[in-house]
Amino acid sequence: MAKVRVHCFSISVDGFSAGPDQDIDNPGGVGGLSVFGWQFATRAQREMHGGDGGETGLDNDLVHEGFDGIGAWIIGRNMFGPVRGPWPDESWKGWWGDDPVYHTPVFVLSQYPRDPVEMQGGTTFHFVNDGIEAALERAKAAANGKDVRIGGGVATLRQYLRAGLVDELHLVQVPVLLGSGERLFDGLDLVGCGYRVRERISSPNATHVFITKAT
């Protein structure tokens, strides 16, 4: 049965998944990219962006697993870009260049309508302005029997967790402090939402915690 999955969602020791004040120069907020240092170091991540080298091992394997069997993605508007309010034009097409890493349909949560954006490599961004359930329904249909991955950011993932719509959650705690920004767990009772910790494993760069929805 197809699942709704979250992979490689990084948090700092003090619980932040993004820094404050996102803008064109700070896609993860000020200091926010530091929580992804473990991922940027992997060979899998570098290959996705046309680079070479990088570390192999546990972290690398888990980055790969996050793309296996995924038929569609859902992301929030802030993860798509720094533009706020009504779309001023069609010029912004994401952080990832002409060939984004997704290679599937991607459903972007937005309060404002916009025509789909077709990119190279099989990625098409679709903009959904009628809620998380509608986005998930469309993503499942587009995934054609494969899994749907919730990519983030923080507010998007929090909504899906609160609604109990995530089947599997892979959190990555990294040894950095952000001090401010967006905390994933603010106002979120995972136990009350039916989740439990299944497994914890560690690499030299990060601690990986796997959380599942109780059945």
C-alpha positions as CSV (number, residue, x, y, z in Angstrom):
1,M,0.0,0.0,0.0
2,A,1.3,3.4,-0.9
3,K,2.5,5.6,2.0
4,V,3.0,9.3,2.8
5,R,6.7,9.6,3.8
6,V,9.0,12.3,5.2
7,H,12.8,11.8,4.7
8,C,15.9,13.6,5.8
9,F,14.1,16.3,7.7
10,S,16.8,18.0,9.7
11,I,16.5,19.7,13.1
12,S,19.1,21.4,15.3
13,V,19.9,20.4,18.8
14,D,17.6,23.2,20.0
15,G,14.8,22.0,17.8
16,F,14.9,24.4,14.8
17,S,14.5,23.2,11.2
18,A,14.9,26.6,9.6
19,G,16.5,29.9,10.6
20,P,14.8,33.3,10.6
21,D,14.4,35.8,7.8
22,Q,14.3,33.7,4.7
23,D,15.3,35.6,1.5
24,I,17.0,35.1,-1.8
25,D,20.4,34.8,-0.1
26,N,19.2,32.6,2.8
27,P,16.9,29.9,1.4
28,G,16.8,28.1,4.7
29,G,16.7,31.3,6.8
30,V,19.7,32.9,8.3
31,G,22.0,30.1,9.4
32,G,19.4,27.5,8.4
33,L,21.5,25.6,5.9
34,S,23.8,24.4,8.7
35,V,21.3,21.8,9.7
36,F,21.7,20.2,6.2
37,G,25.5,20.0,6.4
38,W,25.4,16.2,7.0
39,Q,23.3,15.9,3.7
40,F,25.4,18.2,1.6
41,A,28.5,16.1,2.5
42,T,27.0,12.9,0.9
43,R,27.9,11.6,-2.5
44,A,24.2,11.2,-3.3
45,Q,23.4,14.8,-2.7
46,R,26.3,16.0,-4.7
47,E,25.4,13.8,-7.6
48,M,21.9,15.2,-7.6
49,H,23.3,18.7,-8.3
50,G,25.8,17.6,-10.9
51,G,28.8,17.4,-8.6
52,D,31.2,14.5,-7.7
53,G,33.0,13.2,-4.6
54,G,31.2,13.1,-1.3
55,E,30.9,10.7,1.6
56,T,29.4,7.3,1.4
57,G,28.0,5.2,4.3
58,L,24.8,5.5,6.4
59,D,24.0,9.2,5.6
60,N,24.5,8.6,1.9
61,D,22.3,5.5,1.9
62,L,19.5,7.3,3.7
63,V,19.5,10.2,1.2
64,H,19.2,7.6,-1.6
65,E,16.3,5.9,0.2
66,G,14.4,9.1,0.4
67,F,14.0,9.1,-3.3
68,D,13.2,5.4,-3.8
69,G,9.6,4.6,-4.7
70,I,8.5,8.3,-4.6
71,G,5.8,9.2,-7.2
72,A,5.0,12.7,-6.1
73,W,6.1,15.4,-3.7
74,I,4.3,18.0,-1.6
75,I,6.1,21.2,-0.5
76,G,5.1,24.5,1.1
77,R,5.4,27.8,-0.7
78,N,8.4,29.0,1.4
79,M,10.3,25.8,0.4
80,F,9.6,26.7,-3.3
81,G,10.9,30.2,-2.9
82,P,11.1,33.5,-1.1
83,V,8.3,35.2,-3.0
84,R,5.4,36.3,-0.7
85,G,1.8,37.4,-1.5
86,P,0.3,37.2,-4.9
87,W,2.7,36.0,-7.6
88,P,4.0,39.1,-9.3
89,D,4.9,37.2,-12.4
90,E,6.0,33.8,-13.7
91,S,9.7,34.3,-13.4
92,W,10.5,32.5,-10.1
93,K,10.7,28.7,-10.8
94,G,12.3,27.4,-7.6
95,W,15.8,27.2,-6.0
96,W,17.0,24.3,-8.1
97,G,17.7,25.5,-11.6
98,D,16.2,24.1,-14.8
99,D,16.4,20.4,-13.7
100,P,15.2,20.2,-10.1
101,V,16.0,17.1,-8.0
102,Y,12.4,15.8,-7.8
103,H,11.8,14.3,-11.2
104,T,8.1,13.8,-10.4
105,P,5.0,16.0,-10.1
106,V,5.4,18.4,-7.1
107,F,2.4,20.0,-5.4
108,V,3.1,23.4,-3.8
109,L,0.8,24.7,-1.1
110,S,-0.1,28.3,-1.9
111,Q,-2.8,30.7,-1.1
112,Y,-2.6,32.2,-4.5
113,P,-3.2,30.4,-7.8
114,R,-0.6,30.0,-10.5
115,D,-0.3,28.0,-13.7
116,P,1.8,24.8,-13.5
117,V,5.5,25.2,-14.1
118,E,7.1,22.4,-16.2
119,M,10.8,21.8,-15.7
120,Q,13.4,19.5,-17.2
121,G,13.8,15.9,-15.9
122,G,10.1,15.2,-15.4
123,T,9.5,17.8,-12.6
124,T,6.3,19.9,-12.9
125,F,5.3,22.2,-10.1
126,H,1.5,22.4,-9.5
127,F,0.1,25.1,-7.2
128,V,-2.7,24.1,-4.8
129,N,-4.7,26.7,-2.9
130,D,-7.5,24.6,-1.4
131,G,-5.7,22.9,1.5
132,I,-3.4,20.1,2.6
133,E,-6.0,17.3,2.0
134,A,-6.7,18.5,-1.6
135,A,-2.9,18.6,-2.2
136,L,-2.5,15.1,-0.8
137,E,-5.4,13.8,-2.9
138,R,-3.9,15.2,-6.1
139,A,-0.4,14.0,-5.2
140,K,-1.6,10.4,-4.5
141,A,-3.4,10.4,-7.9
142,A,-0.3,11.7,-9.7
143,A,2.0,9.2,-7.8
144,N,0.1,6.3,-9.6
145,G,0.5,3.8,-6.8
146,K,3.9,5.0,-5.5
147,D,4.5,6.8,-2.3
148,V,4.1,10.6,-1.7
149,R,6.9,12.5,0.0
150,I,6.3,15.5,2.1
151,G,9.3,17.7,1.6
152,G,8.6,20.5,4.1
153,G,9.1,23.2,5.2
154,V,8.3,23.3,8.9
155,A,4.8,24.7,8.7
156,T,3.8,22.3,5.9
157,L,5.1,19.2,7.8
158,R,3.5,20.3,11.0
159,Q,0.1,20.6,9.4
160,Y,0.3,17.0,7.9
161,L,1.5,15.6,11.2
162,R,-1.2,17.3,13.2
163,A,-3.8,15.8,10.8
164,G,-2.2,12.4,11.2
165,L,-1.6,12.1,7.5
166,V,2.1,11.1,7.6
167,D,2.8,7.4,7.8
168,E,6.6,7.5,8.2
169,L,8.8,10.3,9.4
170,H,12.7,10.3,9.2
171,L,14.1,13.0,11.4
172,V,17.8,13.9,11.5
173,Q,19.1,15.7,14.5
174,V,22.4,17.5,13.8
175,P,24.9,18.9,16.4
176,V,24.4,22.6,15.7
177,L,22.5,25.4,17.5
178,L,20.4,27.9,15.6
179,G,19.0,29.9,18.5
180,S,15.9,31.1,16.6
181,G,13.8,30.3,13.5
182,E,11.1,27.7,13.0
183,R,10.7,24.8,15.5
184,L,9.0,21.7,14.1
185,F,7.4,20.6,17.4
186,D,5.9,23.9,18.6
187,G,2.3,23.2,19.4
188,L,2.6,19.7,18.1
189,D,1.7,16.6,20.2
190,L,3.1,13.7,18.3
191,V,2.0,11.1,20.9
192,G,-1.6,12.5,20.8
193,C,-1.5,12.4,17.0
194,G,-0.7,8.7,17.2
195,Y,3.0,8.6,16.5
196,R,5.8,6.5,18.1
197,V,9.6,6.2,17.7
198,R,10.5,3.0,15.8
199,E,14.3,3.2,15.6
200,R,17.3,5.4,16.2
201,I,20.7,5.0,14.4
202,S,23.7,7.3,14.3
203,S,26.4,8.3,12.0
204,P,29.4,10.5,12.8
205,N,27.5,13.6,11.5
206,A,23.9,13.0,12.6
207,T,21.4,11.0,14.6
208,H,18.6,9.5,12.6
209,V,15.2,8.9,14.3
210,F,12.4,7.0,12.5
211,I,8.9,7.7,13.7
212,T,5.8,5.9,12.5
213,K,2.0,6.3,12.8
214,A,0.6,3.7,15.2
215,T,-1.9,1.3,13.6
